[in-house]
């Protein structure tokens, strides 16, 4: 039976790096953020942290706290037929619950953790959508208070502390994939 790995973390912890490693292992990628960017494009909004947040919150008002899972459910159903799936940027407990109910015994969570200062540094220097320290702090609070991110992180099946090199991170991901293959 094909598996779904949902990768959760605070912004800048290394979700994208873990997802890249899983995609290299032939996982089918579903990026929940695509729904936000498509909505922003439809409304001719420039890509800024403030617009991203407002758009995410509006989508959640319209579709509920499981909005990103709701908007990506058909895509996941199609991709899981092809192989294992990695869901990037699952944030809310409700998103996780919808996936777990729709795909019983197929969903696992990988929580990525990195120290705050390390995350802030990564996000301030990334080439695409860099954030100021204030923007990251604001996003952290929003994720915790508005997006219910704590639930999926606390309920994770696997935890990676990403204060490592990319090689060490890759080894951690290999261990998780090996465990899943044995299930």
Secondary structure, DSSP 8 states (H G I E B T S, - for coil): ---EEEEEESTTSSHHHHHHHHHHTT-EEEETHHHHHHHHHHTT----HHHHHHHHHHHHHHH-TTHHHHHHHHHHHHHHTTS-EEEE----HHHHHHHHHHSTTTEEEEEEE--HHHHHHHHHH-SSS---HHHHHHHHHHHHHTS-HHHHHHT-SEEEE--S-HHHHHHHHHHHHHHHHH-
